[in-house]
Amino acid sequence: MNPAVAVSPSRSRLPEWWLTLPSLLWLGAFFAIPLVLIVVLSFKTADLRGGLGPGWSLDAVRNLTEAPYPELAWRTFRVSALSTVYCLCLALPVAWCLARATPRIGQLLLLLIVVPFFTNFLIRVFAWKSLLHPEGPLSAWLRNWHLIGADTQLLNNSGSVMLVMVYTNLPFAIFPLYAATQKFDFTLLEAARDLGASPTRAFFRIFLPGIRQGLLSAAFMVFVCTMGQYVVPQVIGGTGDEMLGAKIAQRALNDRNLPQACALAAALMLAGLLPWLVAKLWQLSRRPRISTVSTVAPSTPANVYPA
Amino acid sequence: MDDFLILDSVFRHYGGRAVVDGISLQIQRGEVFSLLGPSGCGKTTLLRMIAGLDLPDSGRILLQGKDLTRTPAHRRPVNTVFQNYALFPHLTVAENIGFGLEAAKRDKSGIAREVTRMLELVRLTGYGKKRPSQLSGGEKQRVAIARALVNQPQVLLLDEPLAALDLKLRQHLLLELRALHAQVDTTFIYVTHDQGEAMSLSHRIAVLHSGKVEQVGTPREIYEHPRTSRVAAFIGDTNFLPVTKAVPGQEFWTVQVPGLGAFQISSPITNPISGKPLKISIRPENLRLWCEMKPPAKLLNSFPATVAETVYFGTHTLCLIDAGGHRLTLPFPLDAPPARKGDSLQLVFDPADALIFESGDPPAPAPV
């Protein structure tokens, strides 16, 4: 083992810091300060004309524990978690095919996945709305073939919300998984099979851990995107499908209660960071400690070239 | 049918090209058998088909009389050491070695015991908790061997296992592999493009070219009695001289080499002559300098030559020489008078050291 591996690279860190200053300033001005503002505004009072009242108050934060917020939060979390699972399950085979295809076919497939996303997001959601509409082509066709009953609703229920959520977020799962799968060394799967592992065992023991990083970023992307989603539940969902995002929009735009909207947004943000924190902790626990290097006797040259 | 592993006219095509073009081989139990050939000769594909990672288009693979041709890789009593090691990066050395046993659903204490034994066997005791990324090339190689041997396979396949290592380490690991083979009761099939590795390790070698077997034999048979000029060129170095006319005789043949005149050579055991153009092959070490002091005890062929170039190698000086318009190589031992560019020499060779071939097949490029 080369002892240089254990040497910390911190000495060379300082100049790098200065190089990142412009981007740090940019991120600070447009991301960090607004985020802090949201948290700060949660503790203000609202005035009747939609602005901020004088003084500080805990009302907005205290209101979070009252109806309908807990129920909305639970639903938001449940929908986000479920759509994350669905997205990962659907994206994995796609990423596999993309990575295993010849470069030319792979590029083409990738393009086909990206092309719909050149269309405006709202237009795509409304396209789904008309597609799923009781008078729409899909309902009519399914009814004709007696695949659904005459009074089955495809639109305005939790199923349709999930469908469109998954559709919307699928690329955010495909891209990180594709990147990870492409980097994955597929001879490892051959080695696993050669050593007696069934295809299923090789998949779970070697492939999934091998693309762990991609799985984590895909899950994180989809989860966070769904948590803040408010257009889909509003346009596609029914009365019982409202999510926190929609509530925030309603508080900020209709009720003109900025502190309440901020309190909700801050709570949502913290909740969104939770899985990220869990993922980070998991990663840290999986990483081999540097200290194990020193506990093992270093291989002496005599080990390689016996005298 | 008491052969251990039998390949029975195995074919494999990729995109219309026969990569493995009807190969039949019989491999004995406990043998170190090498598949030797230049890149693209089909040796790795053949190995992958024995492992079950690739399927033949036609033909059969039998192990102890049992047809394995369609058995999936994970049900074959055969394990592979991959060229790039293919160690699982997210598992420790011990977990890597134990992977096969775990897949075989062995109990935990049994796995730990076996892993310790294997680490001892490849002399990596104490490395169990390391990750592959913390190992040197030679250490990775040993983990790969331990991982493949832990299931006690009936056949161990080694796919150019030393190709990624530097020369010194390669020579050392070669000796280790020999010692290892003596310790485990396993048949080794060793794929390489390095004739030195194949010669020093194997009991028998199959020389492959363009998906076909050129010759099978012990290292000595193949070096001393190459059946084709391709084998002669690939195994060791050799000098080829074209032949315009060959007159068969009782003990010797008389061959005409343009620019050099007539040579006597020992009659070939098998008669390759079928009206095709011929050439003779003489190993560089069989070309000697003519010394006036010692008259030859037997008939020798002799011809004049000039030194065109000398390359110093430490153990010897390699001379490129011109003889009658032909370019030959000749190692000069260090105790010989130093040869300089432009020197005139008289060279001799024993009739028994020249081999005659059809020149239909061009010599394969010598390995670098």
Interface residues (C-beta under 8 A of the other chain):
Chain A: M1 V5 D185 T187 L188 E190 A191 A192 R193 D194 L195 G196 A197 S198 P199 R201 R205 I206 P209 G210 R212 R286 P288 T292 V293 T295 V296 A297 S299 N303 V304 Y305 P306
Chain B: A51 G52 L53 P72 A73 H74 R75 V78 N79 T80 F82 N84 A86 L87 F88 P89 H90 T92 F99 G100 A103 A104 R123 G126 Y127 K129 K130 R131 Q134 L135 S136 G138 E139 R147 A148 N151 K168 L169 H172
